[in-house]
């Protein structure tokens, strides 16, 4: 992610596991790259009400279809203290899950969908745990559910068996009902990922096993994401993701999505009086004199001048100790 100053003091990273009622999980986002839409938009930001909306331009098509099974997937990359974009979620797909230790058993490519006819390639937990650590081919449901529609998983959210269509998986699964929503899996390849869903970008996690097209958002807009989700920074963009626990400005945190919507997990040095490795801090609008920052903080630009990926994000700032 881009920090609020050039020294990177507004970011926080940690590999400490956070427990949930059904298990424990963390995540490290290992890559966030090519974005795309269905081609219906010409790009450019729009303004609705008091907040502008990110409007990503159409991304490139897949440059060339790689041979079957040749998509690059990393192995053995365990999360560590140097990783920056850590998120935390619940068992079975409430959010992101930590990178698994050791090698990655890959039966198929979720990018290429190279399973036999009548099957699809999905991420799953092959060890009975709460983290997606492998891919496998599984039968396509006779009446598959479309992207954006409600879906159901068998067993739990990391079983890799759901009723979404080819190139999609059931995400943000409720642990009680096994219901979630179908989201697009990134296509093409890990080096050149493509998303066809409007205003989404590819986030690749879990050692390359989990590659999802998730919505981008404006962190200054409180209505940018669905209820229960926040707009959190990952690499150069902001994405809607489930809020894990939540925390007000000044509260201790360890993961980007462990703070309330409208805030993010900043490094301890950016939040006066912070006693942990990180504390929640507010986003702020550079164009507004009353920025809502804590005493001892200033509203600092999130991006270096001219480096914002969308004009809508040019006024995004972070409350940080100057």
matplotlib code that plots the C-alpha trace (Angstrom):
import matplotlib.pyplot as plt

x = [0.0, 1.1, 1.8, 0.8, 4.4, 7.6, 9.0, 6.1, 5.3, 1.6, 1.7, 1.7, 2.5, 2.3, 2.0, 0.3, -2.7, -6.0, -8.5, -12.2, -15.1, -14.5, -10.8, -8.1, -6.8, -4.7, -3.7, -0.9, -1.7, 1.2, 0.2, -2.2, -1.8, -3.8, -7.3, -10.0, -13.7, -16.1, -15.2, -18.4, -16.8, -14.5, -12.8, -12.6, -14.1, -17.6, -19.1, -22.3, -23.5, -20.6, -18.2, -16.6, -16.7, -13.7, -14.3, -11.4, -10.8, -11.0, -8.0, -6.1, -7.4, -5.3, -2.2, -2.0, -3.5, -0.7, -0.4, -2.6, -1.4, 1.4, 0.2, 2.9, 2.1, 4.6, 5.4, 6.9, 6.4, 5.3, 4.0, 6.5, 7.0, 8.1, 4.8, 2.7, -0.8, -2.2, -5.9, -7.8, -11.0, -13.2, -13.1, -14.2, -14.1, -15.3, -12.2, -8.6, -6.6, -2.9, -0.4, 0.2, 3.6, 5.5, 4.6, 1.4, -0.5, -1.8, -4.0, -5.3, -5.1, -7.9, -6.6, -6.8, -9.7, -8.0, -10.1, -12.0, -15.4, -18.1, -15.6, -14.1, -10.9, -11.4, -9.2, -9.7, -8.1, -6.8, -5.7, -9.0, -7.8, -9.2, -6.8, -7.1, -3.8, -4.5, -6.5, -8.6, -11.1, -14.7, -18.0, -19.9, -23.3, -26.1, -27.7, -24.7, -25.1, -23.9, -21.2, -22.8, -25.6, -26.1, -24.4, -24.0, -21.0, -20.8, -19.2, -17.6, -16.3, -12.9, -14.2, -13.9, -17.3, -20.0, -22.8, -21.0, -20.2, -16.8, -14.4, -16.1, -16.2, -18.5, -17.0, -17.7, -19.5, -21.7, -20.4, -23.9, -25.8, -23.0, -24.3, -22.1, -21.9, -20.3, -17.2, -15.0, -11.7, -8.9, -8.3, -5.4, -2.3, -0.7, 1.7, -1.1, -4.3, -7.6, -10.9, -14.0, -16.3, -16.7, -14.5, -12.7, -9.0, -7.2, -5.8, -3.6, -3.1, -2.3, 0.8, -0.9, -3.8, -6.5, -6.9, -10.1, -11.6, -12.7, -14.4, -12.3, -13.6, -13.1, -12.2, -13.7, -17.1, -18.9, -21.3, -18.7, -19.0, -21.7, -22.9, -20.3, -17.5, -14.9, -12.7, -9.2, -5.8, -4.0, -1.1, -2.0, -5.8, -8.5, -10.8, -14.0, -13.4, -15.2, -14.4, -12.8, -13.6, -13.3, -11.6, -11.9, -9.1, -6.4, -7.4, -4.7, -4.7, -2.5, -4.3, -5.6, -9.2, -9.2, -10.4, -13.8, -14.9, -13.3, -10.1, -7.1, -4.4, -1.5, 2.0, 2.4, 4.5, 1.7, -0.8, 0.1, -0.1, -0.3, 0.9, 0.8, 2.5, -0.2, -3.3, -6.4, -6.3, -8.7, -8.6, -9.0, -9.9, -7.1, -9.7, -11.5, -10.0, -11.8, -10.1, -11.2, -7.7, -6.6, -4.6, -1.0, -1.9, -2.0, -3.8, -1.0, -1.4, -1.9, -0.2, 2.8, 1.7, 0.4, 0.8, -2.8, -4.2, -7.5, -8.3, -11.0, -8.3, -6.3, -7.8, -7.4, -5.2, -4.2, -4.2, -0.7, 1.8, 3.7]
y = [0.0, 3.6, 5.2, 8.6, 9.8, 8.7, 7.0, 4.5, 5.3, 5.0, 1.3, -1.7, -5.3, -8.4, -12.1, -12.6, -14.9, -13.6, -16.1, -16.3, -18.4, -21.0, -20.9, -18.4, -16.7, -14.0, -12.9, -11.4, -10.0, -11.0, -9.2, -6.7, -6.0, -5.7, -4.4, -4.7, -4.2, -5.6, -2.8, -0.9, 2.0, 4.6, 5.2, 8.3, 9.2, 10.4, 12.4, 11.4, 13.4, 14.6, 11.8, 10.9, 7.3, 5.4, 4.4, 2.2, 2.2, -1.1, -3.2, -5.1, -8.5, -11.6, -11.1, -14.8, -17.9, -19.8, -23.6, -25.7, -25.8, -23.3, -20.4, -19.3, -20.1, -19.4, -21.9, -21.7, -18.0, -17.8, -14.5, -12.6, -9.3, -7.6, -8.1, -5.0, -5.7, -8.0, -8.5, -10.8, -12.7, -15.5, -19.2, -20.3, -17.1, -14.3, -12.5, -13.1, -16.0, -16.3, -17.6, -21.3, -22.5, -24.9, -25.9, -25.3, -28.4, -27.2, -29.6, -27.0, -23.3, -21.0, -18.5, -20.8, -23.1, -26.1, -28.8, -31.4, -30.5, -30.3, -29.3, -26.1, -25.2, -23.7, -22.9, -25.1, -26.2, -29.7, -30.2, -29.6, -26.2, -22.7, -21.5, -22.0, -23.8, -25.8, -25.9, -28.8, -29.7, -30.0, -30.7, -27.6, -27.3, -28.3, -24.9, -22.6, -19.2, -16.1, -13.7, -11.2, -13.6, -15.4, -18.8, -21.8, -23.9, -27.5, -28.2, -24.8, -21.8, -23.4, -26.7, -25.5, -26.9, -24.4, -23.7, -20.8, -21.1, -21.7, -18.9, -17.9, -18.9, -18.4, -15.6, -13.9, -17.0, -16.9, -19.7, -20.4, -20.6, -21.5, -18.7, -16.1, -14.3, -15.4, -13.4, -13.6, -15.4, -13.6, -15.1, -15.2, -15.8, -14.7, -12.4, -10.8, -11.2, -10.0, -9.1, -8.6, -7.4, -3.6, -1.7, -4.7, -5.4, -8.7, -9.5, -12.6, -14.1, -17.4, -18.2, -17.7, -20.1, -17.4, -14.8, -12.8, -9.8, -7.5, -4.1, -0.9, 2.0, 5.5, 5.4, 8.9, 7.6, 5.9, 4.3, 2.9, -0.7, -3.0, -3.1, -5.0, -4.1, -1.4, 0.3, -0.8, -0.1, -2.9, -1.9, 1.1, 0.9, 0.5, -2.5, -3.4, -6.2, -7.5, -5.6, -7.9, -6.8, -3.1, -0.3, 3.4, 5.9, 5.3, 1.7, -0.9, -3.1, -5.5, -5.9, -3.4, -4.5, -4.7, -1.0, 0.6, 1.7, 5.1, 4.1, 1.9, 0.2, 2.7, 2.2, 3.1, 6.1, 7.7, 7.7, 9.6, 7.5, 4.2, 1.3, -1.5, -2.4, -0.3, 1.7, 2.7, 6.1, 8.0, 8.7, 12.4, 14.7, 17.0, 19.4, 19.8, 22.1, 20.1, 16.7, 14.9, 13.8, 13.1, 15.8, 15.7, 14.4, 16.1, 15.1, 13.9, 12.9, 9.2, 9.3, 11.3, 14.2, 12.9, 9.2, 8.4, 5.6, 7.4, 11.1, 10.4, 9.4, 12.6, 14.1, 11.0, 11.7, 9.8, 11.2, 10.7, 12.4, 14.9]
z = [0.0, -0.3, 3.0, 4.1, 4.0, 2.2, 5.3, 5.5, 9.1, 8.6, 7.7, 10.1, 9.5, 11.7, 11.3, 14.7, 14.4, 15.6, 16.9, 16.0, 17.2, 14.5, 14.3, 13.6, 10.5, 9.1, 5.6, 3.7, 0.3, -1.9, -5.0, -6.4, -10.0, -13.3, -13.1, -15.7, -16.4, -18.9, -21.3, -20.9, -19.2, -20.6, -17.3, -15.2, -11.9, -11.3, -8.6, -6.8, -3.8, -1.7, -2.8, -6.1, -7.3, -8.6, -12.2, -13.4, -17.1, -19.0, -18.4, -21.1, -22.3, -21.5, -23.8, -24.6, -23.3, -21.5, -22.0, -19.7, -16.2, -16.7, -14.5, -12.1, -8.4, -5.7, -3.0, 0.4, 1.0, 4.7, 6.1, 8.2, 10.0, 6.8, 5.0, 4.9, 3.8, 6.5, 6.9, 9.3, 8.7, 10.0, 9.4, 6.0, 4.0, 6.2, 5.0, 4.0, 5.4, 6.1, 3.6, 4.4, 5.4, 3.1, -0.5, -2.3, -3.7, -7.0, -8.9, -11.4, -12.3, -11.1, -13.7, -16.6, -15.4, -16.9, -15.3, -17.5, -18.9, -16.3, -13.5, -12.3, -10.4, -7.0, -3.9, -0.8, 2.4, 1.8, 5.4, 7.1, 8.4, 8.0, 5.3, 1.6, 0.8, -2.4, -5.6, -6.9, -9.6, -8.4, -10.3, -11.5, -10.0, -12.5, -11.9, -11.3, -9.6, -11.4, -10.0, -7.6, -6.6, -3.3, -3.1, -0.8, 0.1, 1.2, 4.6, 5.2, 3.4, 2.6, 1.2, -2.3, -3.2, -4.0, -6.5, -8.2, -11.9, -13.6, -12.8, -9.5, -5.9, -2.9, -0.8, 2.6, 3.8, 6.9, 9.2, 10.5, 7.2, 4.7, 2.5, 0.8, -2.5, -5.8, -6.7, -9.8, -9.7, -11.5, -15.0, -17.5, -15.3, -12.0, -13.9, -16.0, -14.0, -15.5, -13.9, -16.0, -13.2, -13.2, -10.8, -9.3, -9.1, -8.6, -5.2, -5.0, -1.5, 0.2, -1.7, -5.1, -4.3, -3.7, -6.5, -6.2, -8.1, -5.3, -5.5, -5.4, -3.2, -2.0, 1.7, 2.3, 1.2, 4.1, 1.7, -0.7, 0.7, 1.8, 5.4, 7.5, 5.1, 5.2, 2.5, 3.3, 1.6, -0.2, -2.4, -4.6, -4.2, -1.6, -1.5, 0.2, 2.7, 5.8, 9.0, 11.6, 15.1, 14.5, 16.5, 16.9, 16.3, 18.9, 19.6, 19.2, 16.0, 14.1, 10.8, 8.2, 8.4, 12.3, 12.4, 12.0, 8.5, 7.7, 9.6, 9.0, 11.1, 11.2, 12.7, 16.3, 15.6, 13.6, 16.5, 19.6, 22.7, 20.8, 23.0, 20.5, 17.3, 15.6, 16.3, 14.3, 12.6, 10.4, 6.8, 6.1, 3.2, 2.2, 0.9, 4.2, 6.9, 9.7, 9.2, 12.4, 13.2, 16.8, 18.7, 17.6, 14.1, 10.8, 7.6, 5.3, 1.6, 1.1, -2.3, -3.5, -5.8, -9.1, -8.1, -7.3, -9.6, -10.0, -9.8, -7.2, -4.7, -5.0, -1.9, 0.3, 3.3, 6.5, 10.0, 11.2, 13.6, 11.5]

ax = plt.figure().add_subplot(projection="3d")
ax.plot(x, y, z, "-o")
ax.set_aspect("equal")
plt.show()
